[in-house]
Amino acid sequence: MKKDVKIVYEQYSSPDELPAEDGYLIQMAIEAMGRSYSPYSGFSVGAAVRLSDGRIVLGANQENAAYPSGLCAERVALFAAHSVLGEAHITALAVAGGPHRQLSGQPVFPCGSCAQVLLEFEHPDHPVQIFLIGGDSILKLDGAASLLPFGFKK
């Protein structure tokens, strides 16, 4: 029996087409690229996580000469957010990246490990809105399963 998996997403050409709080989250992810430590790959990634109480937590990729000891921006932000959650939960994640702190034309996507971590932290009743940012377009997905449809679940 064949089955298929469909991923539904929205595409925007500018943050101005989104609600102000989403545009701000996108801007914060772009700014977080400036915190990247990426001397080996030269590819900077920034991530911004919004919590249900409105707080924003940032992360940037952190490379290390002892590969694979570095960490992706998404996991830096997600782990930092999870450590300060309290009663809040993660509502949105924005990811931006490109060479040498310059935004790529096409959106960047989280790796499978980052998608799995997001799936683990996603509130069961509230899928996380995911914004994948490029200079030419922004993709909006609803829920970590859009990135990793066969991820491990609790």
N, C-alpha and C positions, 0 to 999 in steps of 0.2 A: 504494500500500500504506500503510495506516495503522498506526502504532505508538504506543505510549503510554509514558510515563515515570512510574514510581511512586516515591514518596518514603515511606520507612518511618521513623517516629519514635515515641518513647515520651513520654508526658505524665505529669508528677508535679505534685502540689499543694504540695509542700514539699521543701526540701533534705534534710530529715530522712528522706525516703524513699530517699535515695541513699547509697552508701558514703561514709564520713567524708571521704575524700580529694576526692570530687566535691563534697560539701557545702562543704568548705573553699574549693575553687576558685570556687564560686558566690559565697560570702561575699566573697572577694577581688575579684571582678568588681564586686560591689555597692559595696564600699569604694572601688574605683578610680574610680567615678563622681564622687567628691569631688575628684578631680584634674583634672576637665574644665575646659577653658577654652572656654566657650560663651556669650559675652556677646551674640551676634547672634541665635542661634536659641533660646537658653534651654533647649536639650535636651542633657542630660548623658548621655554613654555611657562605660561602663567595661568593660574587657576584661581577662581573666586567661588566660595561656597556661601550661600545665603541660608541662614537658620530661620526657623519659624518665628522667632522673636525679633527678626530684622537684622541681627548682627551679621557682618560679613567677615569671613576668614579667608586669608590669602595664602597661596603657596606658589613656589617656583621650583623648576627642576634643579636638582643638586647632583652634579656629577662627581666622580671620585676616580683617582688614578687606579685604585684597586677595584676595577670593574668586576662585578656588578654592584658595588657598594653604594652607588648613588640611588636617587629616588625621583620618581616622576612628580611633576607639579601637582597633578590631581591627588595623588596619595599624600603628599605633604599637606595640602589643604584639607583633605578629608580627615586625616588622622588628627590634625590640629583642631579642626571643628569638633570632631567626636570627643576630644579631650575636654572641651568646654561646654558641651551641650546642655547639661542640667536637664530641665524639663523640655527643652526645645528639640526639634528634629530638623534634619536637612531638607530644604525645599527646592534648592536650585544649585546647579554647578555650571560655571562658565569656564571655557578653556580657550586660550589663544596661544599661538606660537609662530615662530619663524626664525630665519637665520639672523644671528647677531642682533637680537632684540628688535628686529623689524618684522612686522606682521606679514605672514604668508598671504598670498592671494586666495588660496583655497583654505577652507576650514581644516583644523587639525583634529584628530580623533584620539581618545584615550586608548591605551593598550589594553589587552585583556585583563591583566592584573589590576589595573585601575578600575576597569568596569566591574570586576568582581568585588573589589572593596566597596564601590558605590552600591552595588546590589546588597551587600551585607548591611550597610548603614541606612538603606532606604526604609522609610517608615512604611509598614505594610498597607496602610490605608491612604497614603499620599505619595504617589510616584514623584520622583525628583524631576524637575524640569532641567533639561540639559541644553546648553547653548554652546555650539561649536563655531568658533569665530575665525573668519578669514577676511582679508581686505575686500574681496569681491562679493562675499555672501556670509550670512549667518544661518546656521541650521538649528532648529529647535526640535528636540525630541522629548517625549514624555516617558520617563522611566528608564531605569538601568537595563531592563530587559530589551530595550531597543538597541542597546550596544552589545549585549551579551545574552541572546535569547535562551541559551542552554546553560546559563550560569548555575553555580551551586547555590541552593537556597537553604535557609535554616529549617 
